[in-house]
Amino acid sequence: MFDTDPAVLDADATLSDVVAARAVAERAEVRILCDAARWADLHRALEHTDTGVSLPGTEQLVSLGGAGTPGVAEFAPAELGAVLGMSPGAAAVLVGDALDLRHRLPRLWARIQAGEVRAWVGRKTAQATRQQTVEMAATVDRRVARWAHSVSWGRLETMIDAAIIEADPESAAVAVEVAARSHGVWGGCAAAGDPVPPPQPGVVHP
């Protein structure tokens, strides 16, 4: 893939090589995410039954993503993880992230596939919205997909929280109250209709 020995590169060539290597790595992460989604597709049915319905004591279909994502054979992540050098648990999270992006965050998923947004940004967004409803995830997708390439993760996380509040202000208010009580702190949260502040120019993710 890289034919030149880094030891012979000058300063400018070294920086160019770093940029090229980083681009290759980022494309590879996107490809792995797409492959994880395909792996899930290949393991939606259970081989030991004709109907795909599991029997007691046999492999089950499990939910690795949020609401609205298809079930996956429970042992499928282990085989994927083995070739990626990661634990079955980490592979299960990878598959869940891919399914959440494809089924719950389609705008963001499309941008990732197009190489416009880094895979890790999509994965963290999927994990941040996994416990939310399909409707909440859709609101997040509409609000943040266009900015995901140009803001820091901290800023994007704030936008995600604001979009969740917008989608269900009552549940968000209850969650804030519960969290405040558990920490001995009291405070309010944004109300429905409050605008999601746009990102500031010139702010980029790490």
Backbone bond lengths (Angstrom), bond angles and torsions (degrees), N, CA, C in turn:
res aa  C-N    CA-C-N  psi(-1)  N-CA   C-N-CA  omega(-1)  CA-C   N-CA-C  phi
1 M - - - 1.460 - - 1.520 110.67 -
2 F 1.347 116.45 -44.34 1.457 121.49 176.60 1.526 107.63 -117.00
3 D 1.321 115.72 112.72 1.463 120.64 -172.66 1.521 113.45 -88.73
4 T 1.326 117.12 -16.73 1.462 120.00 -174.89 1.517 111.10 -95.87
5 D 1.312 116.70 133.10 1.465 121.98 175.78 1.532 108.71 -69.80
6 P 1.346 118.60 122.58 1.467 119.95 179.62 1.522 113.35 -55.99
7 A 1.326 117.47 -24.32 1.465 120.59 -177.29 1.526 112.99 -65.80
8 V 1.332 117.75 -17.83 1.466 120.06 -177.97 1.526 112.21 -100.60
9 L 1.327 117.80 0.62 1.463 120.95 -175.68 1.522 111.35 -84.52
10 D 1.330 116.01 144.02 1.460 119.50 171.98 1.530 108.90 -85.74
11 A 1.320 117.86 -174.51 1.463 121.15 -173.51 1.525 111.84 -61.86
12 D 1.337 117.01 -49.37 1.460 120.12 -178.40 1.521 111.40 -63.25
13 A 1.315 116.15 -42.93 1.462 120.15 -179.72 1.523 111.37 -66.22
14 T 1.324 116.62 -34.54 1.467 120.11 177.85 1.522 110.65 -63.73
15 L 1.334 116.72 -44.95 1.461 119.91 178.48 1.527 111.28 -63.36
16 S 1.311 116.80 -40.48 1.463 120.60 177.34 1.520 110.96 -62.92
17 D 1.322 115.61 -38.54 1.459 120.39 178.81 1.523 111.00 -66.08
18 V 1.331 116.47 -39.27 1.466 120.69 177.50 1.523 110.25 -61.96
19 V 1.332 116.71 -45.35 1.464 120.92 179.38 1.526 110.58 -59.89
20 A 1.324 116.54 -44.66 1.461 120.56 -179.96 1.523 111.43 -64.29
21 A 1.323 116.13 -43.23 1.466 120.10 -179.83 1.522 110.91 -64.82
22 R 1.330 116.50 -40.97 1.462 120.46 178.86 1.527 110.86 -62.48
23 A 1.333 117.00 -41.14 1.461 120.73 179.19 1.525 111.19 -63.38
24 V 1.327 116.23 -41.71 1.465 120.31 177.93 1.525 110.35 -62.81
25 A 1.324 116.70 -43.79 1.464 120.82 -179.47 1.522 111.34 -62.93
26 E 1.325 116.80 -40.92 1.461 119.98 -179.25 1.523 111.29 -67.98
27 R 1.331 116.98 -39.07 1.470 119.55 176.22 1.521 110.71 -64.54
28 A 1.326 116.29 -36.82 1.462 120.13 178.97 1.523 111.13 -64.82
29 E 1.331 117.61 -39.78 1.461 120.98 179.02 1.524 111.03 -64.12
30 V 1.332 116.53 -38.91 1.464 120.26 176.77 1.519 109.90 -64.55
31 R 1.322 116.47 -43.24 1.466 120.43 -179.19 1.526 110.51 -62.86
32 I 1.316 117.48 -41.86 1.462 120.92 178.81 1.522 110.40 -62.75
33 L 1.323 117.29 -38.87 1.459 120.96 178.25 1.529 110.44 -64.17
34 C 1.326 116.56 -42.62 1.465 120.38 176.73 1.530 110.94 -64.36
35 D 1.326 116.13 -40.27 1.463 120.19 177.98 1.526 111.19 -64.13
36 A 1.325 116.90 -35.90 1.463 120.33 178.54 1.524 110.76 -64.05
37 A 1.333 116.51 -39.54 1.464 119.95 176.92 1.527 110.35 -64.45
38 R 1.320 116.66 -41.71 1.460 120.35 178.33 1.523 110.87 -65.71
39 W 1.324 117.10 -38.73 1.463 120.59 178.04 1.529 110.26 -59.73
40 A 1.313 115.93 -39.44 1.464 119.69 176.92 1.527 110.61 -63.57
41 D 1.336 117.00 -41.85 1.466 120.51 178.98 1.521 111.41 -59.96
42 L 1.320 115.83 -36.99 1.464 120.60 -178.20 1.520 112.46 -75.37
43 H 1.326 116.79 -8.85 1.468 120.85 -177.14 1.530 111.61 -129.12
44 R 1.322 115.24 39.43 1.468 119.81 176.69 1.521 112.04 -86.14
45 A 1.322 116.38 -24.74 1.460 120.92 179.24 1.519 108.79 -109.00
46 L 1.322 115.36 155.99 1.462 121.01 -179.30 1.520 109.25 -99.52
47 E 1.328 115.89 129.30 1.458 120.77 -172.72 1.524 113.32 -67.55
48 H 1.335 117.74 -23.66 1.458 118.80 -172.40 1.523 113.15 -86.00
49 T 1.332 118.22 4.63 1.460 120.08 176.00 1.513 109.20 -134.36
50 D 1.312 115.73 153.23 1.462 120.35 177.21 1.519 111.43 -77.46
51 T 1.309 116.82 -26.12 1.465 120.89 -174.78 1.510 112.80 -96.52
52 G 1.334 117.93 -10.84 1.457 120.36 -175.56 1.507 112.54 84.95
53 V 1.342 117.13 1.59 1.459 121.41 178.21 1.521 108.52 -91.03
54 S 1.310 116.77 128.85 1.460 120.23 -175.52 1.517 111.33 -76.88
55 L 1.311 115.74 153.84 1.454 122.86 177.88 1.518 109.44 -105.93
56 P 1.336 117.79 154.85 1.469 120.29 179.37 1.520 111.52 -55.47
57 G 1.327 116.44 135.30 1.446 121.45 177.71 1.514 114.81 82.91
58 T 1.330 117.22 2.97 1.457 120.51 179.63 1.527 109.60 -115.29
59 E 1.329 115.30 177.36 1.463 120.10 -179.95 1.520 110.54 -59.22
60 Q 1.308 115.71 139.95 1.461 121.99 -177.28 1.528 110.78 -111.64
61 L 1.318 115.92 159.71 1.454 120.69 167.11 1.519 108.13 -82.89
62 V 1.317 117.06 133.78 1.461 121.23 -178.92 1.526 108.92 -125.21
63 S 1.313 115.17 157.21 1.457 121.58 177.78 1.522 108.66 -96.08
64 L 1.311 116.95 115.04 1.462 121.77 -179.86 1.521 111.78 -99.31
65 G 1.328 116.54 -22.14 1.456 121.46 178.28 1.511 111.14 -106.54
66 G 1.321 115.78 -168.23 1.451 121.41 179.47 1.519 111.68 -82.24
67 A 1.320 115.61 -173.39 1.460 121.43 179.03 1.524 110.10 -56.77
68 G 1.344 115.18 137.41 1.452 119.67 178.80 1.511 114.89 94.16
69 T 1.332 117.52 -2.77 1.467 120.27 177.58 1.524 109.61 -99.85
70 P 1.332 118.01 149.81 1.462 120.46 -177.81 1.522 112.35 -73.57
71 G 1.329 115.03 157.06 1.449 120.46 175.76 1.524 111.11 -73.03
72 V 1.328 115.11 158.67 1.466 121.79 -178.98 1.529 107.95 -134.95
73 A 1.319 116.88 142.39 1.465 120.36 176.40 1.527 109.59 -55.59
74 E 1.320 116.13 131.23 1.463 120.23 -167.96 1.527 114.51 -63.01
75 F 1.327 118.51 -25.95 1.462 120.11 -178.64 1.530 112.68 -93.18
76 A 1.321 117.32 -3.82 1.469 120.46 -178.01 1.529 112.96 -60.31
77 P 1.337 119.49 -41.85 1.463 118.46 -179.59 1.525 113.95 -61.40
78 A 1.324 117.74 -30.19 1.465 120.18 -177.73 1.524 111.18 -62.51
79 E 1.334 116.55 -42.58 1.467 119.87 -179.98 1.525 110.87 -67.97
80 L 1.323 116.23 -40.41 1.462 119.71 177.31 1.524 110.65 -64.16
81 G 1.322 115.96 -43.42 1.457 120.14 179.77 1.514 112.62 -62.07
82 A 1.326 116.66 -34.04 1.464 120.31 -178.37 1.527 111.36 -61.64
83 V 1.324 117.35 -40.66 1.467 119.24 -178.46 1.530 111.62 -80.39
84 L 1.323 116.94 -18.47 1.464 120.66 178.35 1.526 112.59 -93.98
85 G 1.331 116.37 -6.41 1.455 119.63 -178.73 1.510 112.97 71.74
86 M 1.326 117.13 32.45 1.464 120.90 178.44 1.522 109.65 -128.31
87 S 1.314 116.57 162.22 1.458 121.55 -178.72 1.524 110.40 -69.39
88 P 1.355 117.30 159.17 1.459 119.58 175.40 1.524 112.36 -56.57
89 G 1.326 116.46 -36.64 1.460 119.49 179.10 1.513 112.29 -64.52
90 A 1.331 116.10 -43.97 1.467 119.96 178.77 1.522 110.94 -65.47
91 A 1.330 116.68 -38.11 1.460 120.29 178.02 1.526 110.87 -66.64
92 A 1.331 116.82 -36.71 1.464 120.31 177.56 1.523 110.72 -62.97
93 V 1.332 116.51 -39.71 1.467 120.23 177.18 1.524 110.08 -64.60
94 L 1.321 117.05 -42.02 1.464 121.44 178.03 1.525 110.94 -57.88
95 V 1.325 116.87 -47.96 1.462 120.74 179.57 1.526 110.30 -63.56
96 G 1.333 116.49 -43.35 1.458 119.77 178.04 1.513 112.24 -60.35
97 D 1.326 116.76 -40.51 1.466 120.69 178.10 1.527 110.49 -61.84
98 A 1.328 116.10 -45.32 1.466 120.05 -179.20 1.523 111.14 -62.50
99 L 1.324 116.76 -42.12 1.463 120.10 179.78 1.521 111.39 -67.63
100 D 1.317 116.72 -41.19 1.466 119.26 177.66 1.523 111.03 -60.68
101 L 1.312 116.31 -43.75 1.462 119.41 179.79 1.522 111.09 -62.64
102 R 1.302 116.78 -46.47 1.469 119.57 -176.01 1.521 112.78 -69.35
103 H 1.319 117.39 -40.32 1.461 120.47 -173.22 1.523 113.90 -96.90
104 R 1.332 118.14 -27.95 1.463 120.78 -173.14 1.538 113.41 -112.97
105 L 1.331 116.48 -22.18 1.466 121.51 -177.43 1.533 109.34 -130.75
106 P 1.332 117.77 58.85 1.468 120.30 -170.81 1.527 114.67 -64.70
107 R 1.325 118.01 -32.06 1.465 119.31 178.31 1.532 110.54 -65.69
108 L 1.312 114.86 -45.37 1.459 119.25 178.37 1.524 110.79 -65.17
109 W 1.314 116.61 -39.94 1.462 122.07 178.79 1.529 110.87 -59.66
110 A 1.327 116.19 -43.22 1.460 119.99 179.82 1.528 111.06 -63.11
111 R 1.307 117.28 -38.98 1.461 120.74 179.99 1.533 111.24 -69.44
112 I 1.323 116.14 -35.85 1.466 119.88 176.60 1.525 109.96 -65.01
113 Q 1.328 116.54 -46.61 1.458 120.11 179.64 1.528 111.99 -61.82
114 A 1.318 116.33 -31.18 1.465 120.87 179.51 1.524 112.52 -80.55
115 G 1.328 116.86 -3.10 1.456 120.53 -179.75 1.515 113.91 79.48
116 E 1.333 117.15 16.82 1.464 121.58 -177.53 1.530 112.76 -91.64
117 V 1.322 116.77 -22.31 1.466 122.42 -179.42 1.522 107.97 -130.85
118 R 1.307 116.81 138.69 1.462 120.83 -179.44 1.522 111.26 -68.86
119 A 1.316 115.15 146.93 1.460 120.72 -177.93 1.523 111.62 -59.32
120 W 1.330 118.15 -39.33 1.467 120.06 -175.97 1.526 111.29 -65.93
121 V 1.332 117.06 -31.18 1.465 119.71 177.20 1.528 109.66 -66.64
122 G 1.326 116.29 -43.64 1.454 119.83 177.20 1.514 112.37 -62.47
123 R 1.322 116.51 -41.12 1.462 119.75 -178.63 1.525 111.44 -65.33
124 K 1.323 116.84 -42.62 1.458 119.30 179.57 1.526 110.99 -67.00
125 T 1.320 117.36 -34.38 1.465 120.55 176.37 1.523 110.30 -66.67
126 A 1.321 116.53 -41.87 1.465 120.20 177.43 1.524 110.81 -60.06
127 Q 1.324 116.50 -44.23 1.464 120.03 -179.43 1.524 111.81 -67.95
128 A 1.328 116.79 -33.96 1.463 120.69 -179.54 1.520 112.24 -70.65
129 T 1.331 117.17 -20.95 1.466 120.83 -177.41 1.529 112.94 -112.70
130 R 1.316 117.72 4.11 1.467 120.18 -172.16 1.525 113.42 -59.85
131 Q 1.316 117.38 -35.93 1.463 120.32 -177.25 1.524 112.44 -86.37
132 Q 1.321 117.27 -1.49 1.457 120.60 -179.26 1.528 110.59 -87.12
133 T 1.332 115.65 163.68 1.459 120.67 178.33 1.525 110.61 -70.89
134 V 1.322 114.96 167.94 1.460 120.29 176.47 1.522 110.22 -58.26
135 E 1.341 115.97 -41.49 1.462 120.46 -178.55 1.527 111.52 -64.98
136 M 1.318 116.86 -41.78 1.466 120.26 178.06 1.525 110.87 -63.58
137 A 1.327 116.17 -43.45 1.462 119.68 179.15 1.524 110.61 -61.78
138 A 1.331 116.66 -39.05 1.463 120.15 178.98 1.525 111.20 -63.91
139 T 1.325 116.61 -38.70 1.461 120.06 177.59 1.523 110.53 -64.62
140 V 1.320 116.43 -44.06 1.466 120.37 176.83 1.527 109.97 -58.53
141 D 1.318 116.34 -45.24 1.461 120.84 -178.88 1.528 111.02 -58.43
142 R 1.321 116.05 -44.69 1.466 120.00 -179.64 1.521 111.86 -64.88
143 R 1.321 115.72 -36.95 1.463 119.78 -173.12 1.536 113.81 -81.90
144 V 1.323 117.33 -33.28 1.472 118.02 -169.53 1.520 114.92 -111.18
145 A 1.332 118.51 -17.41 1.469 119.26 -173.73 1.523 112.17 -57.43
146 R 1.311 117.42 -38.08 1.469 120.26 -175.98 1.526 113.01 -71.01
147 W 1.351 116.09 -20.89 1.462 119.65 -176.69 1.529 113.29 -102.55
148 A 1.326 116.75 -6.80 1.465 120.26 -167.58 1.520 113.82 -62.90
149 H 1.304 118.20 -19.36 1.469 121.03 -178.05 1.520 112.69 -88.80
150 S 1.341 117.83 -12.55 1.465 118.71 -165.27 1.518 115.47 -125.39
151 V 1.337 118.34 -0.28 1.459 120.01 -179.23 1.520 110.00 -122.47
152 S 1.319 116.12 161.63 1.462 120.59 177.37 1.520 110.06 -68.31
153 W 1.339 115.78 160.60 1.459 118.01 177.44 1.524 111.01 -62.40
154 G 1.311 118.33 -38.67 1.458 120.40 178.64 1.513 111.77 -58.68
155 R 1.329 116.67 -42.46 1.467 120.68 178.25 1.515 110.61 -67.45
156 L 1.317 117.04 -41.81 1.457 120.39 -179.93 1.524 110.70 -64.86
157 E 1.322 116.62 -38.18 1.459 120.64 178.62 1.522 110.69 -62.49
158 T 1.334 117.20 -39.36 1.459 121.02 176.25 1.524 110.72 -62.32
159 M 1.311 116.97 -41.01 1.457 121.37 178.25 1.526 111.25 -65.86
160 I 1.327 116.83 -37.72 1.461 120.88 177.00 1.524 110.11 -62.26
161 D 1.335 116.52 -46.98 1.464 120.53 179.58 1.524 110.94 -59.76
162 A 1.331 116.88 -42.34 1.460 120.70 -179.80 1.524 111.23 -65.16
163 A 1.325 117.15 -38.12 1.458 120.89 179.13 1.524 111.28 -67.66
164 I 1.333 117.17 -37.06 1.465 120.86 177.24 1.521 110.14 -64.67
165 I 1.330 116.74 -42.03 1.462 120.74 177.40 1.522 109.97 -62.32
166 E 1.313 116.85 -41.56 1.463 121.17 179.19 1.523 111.06 -61.38
167 A 1.336 116.57 -40.16 1.460 120.78 -176.93 1.519 112.16 -70.71
168 D 1.329 117.39 -35.14 1.468 120.97 -177.72 1.516 109.34 -149.41
169 P 1.341 117.87 78.96 1.462 120.55 -175.54 1.522 113.80 -64.00
170 E 1.328 117.41 -32.86 1.464 119.53 -178.41 1.522 111.09 -66.65
171 S 1.327 116.51 -47.32 1.462 119.40 179.01 1.520 110.96 -64.59
172 A 1.328 116.55 -37.78 1.460 120.26 178.81 1.512 111.12 -63.83
173 A 1.337 116.90 -40.32 1.461 120.50 179.64 1.522 110.92 -64.14
174 V 1.337 116.33 -40.23 1.463 120.51 178.17 1.524 109.96 -64.06
175 A 1.332 116.95 -43.17 1.463 120.56 -179.76 1.521 111.17 -62.19
176 V 1.332 116.79 -40.64 1.462 120.55 178.81 1.520 110.39 -64.45
177 E 1.326 116.64 -42.00 1.463 120.25 -179.27 1.523 111.17 -64.64
178 V 1.335 116.00 -43.21 1.462 119.86 178.91 1.523 110.34 -62.44
179 A 1.338 116.73 -44.76 1.458 120.40 179.64 1.519 111.17 -63.64
180 A 1.334 116.51 -39.68 1.460 120.42 -179.62 1.519 110.94 -64.62
181 R 1.315 116.37 -42.50 1.464 119.69 179.28 1.522 111.29 -64.17
182 S 1.326 116.12 -39.24 1.465 118.84 -177.89 1.521 111.88 -68.63
183 H 1.333 116.84 -23.32 1.463 121.07 179.97 1.520 112.57 -107.55
184 G 1.329 116.95 0.70 1.454 120.00 -179.84 1.507 113.52 70.67
185 V 1.349 116.89 25.89 1.461 121.77 -179.20 1.515 108.21 -123.79
186 W 1.339 115.84 142.52 1.453 120.56 -179.89 1.513 109.59 -119.56
187 G 1.291 116.14 138.35 1.463 119.61 178.58 1.502 110.41 -171.33
188 G 1.313 115.77 166.79 1.451 120.79 -178.83 1.509 110.65 -98.59
189 C 1.321 115.13 178.45 1.450 120.82 176.24 1.512 108.31 -133.95
190 A 1.311 116.48 169.29 1.449 120.27 -179.25 1.516 110.55 -64.16
191 A 1.299 116.27 148.42 1.456 121.40 -179.26 1.513 110.32 -93.94
192 A 1.352 115.34 164.57 1.451 120.29 177.34 1.517 109.48 -59.32
193 G 1.315 115.98 138.74 1.449 119.83 179.49 1.505 114.32 89.41
194 D 1.339 117.79 -13.48 1.458 119.27 175.91 1.529 108.65 -60.93
195 P 1.309 118.27 133.84 1.468 119.55 -177.15 1.513 112.17 -68.46
196 V 1.316 114.56 145.73 1.457 119.97 172.18 1.517 106.71 -82.35
197 P 1.338 118.96 113.70 1.461 120.09 -175.24 1.517 111.16 -63.13
198 P 1.337 116.85 135.70 1.467 119.24 -179.88 1.508 110.88 -69.82
199 P 1.320 117.01 154.84 1.463 119.89 177.82 1.513 110.92 -65.67
200 Q 1.325 115.48 153.06 1.448 120.40 179.77 1.527 110.45 -81.65
201 P 1.318 117.02 140.23 1.469 119.57 179.36 1.523 111.06 -59.34
202 G 1.313 114.38 143.54 1.457 119.69 174.87 1.501 114.85 84.63
203 V 1.359 117.55 0.00 1.458 119.96 178.82 1.510 108.15 -93.94
204 V 1.297 117.52 124.96 1.453 121.70 -179.16 1.504 109.19 -125.96
205 H 1.338 115.78 158.69 1.459 119.59 178.68 1.507 109.60 -73.74
206 P 1.356 114.91 157.44 1.472 117.52 -179.69 1.510 110.89 -59.73
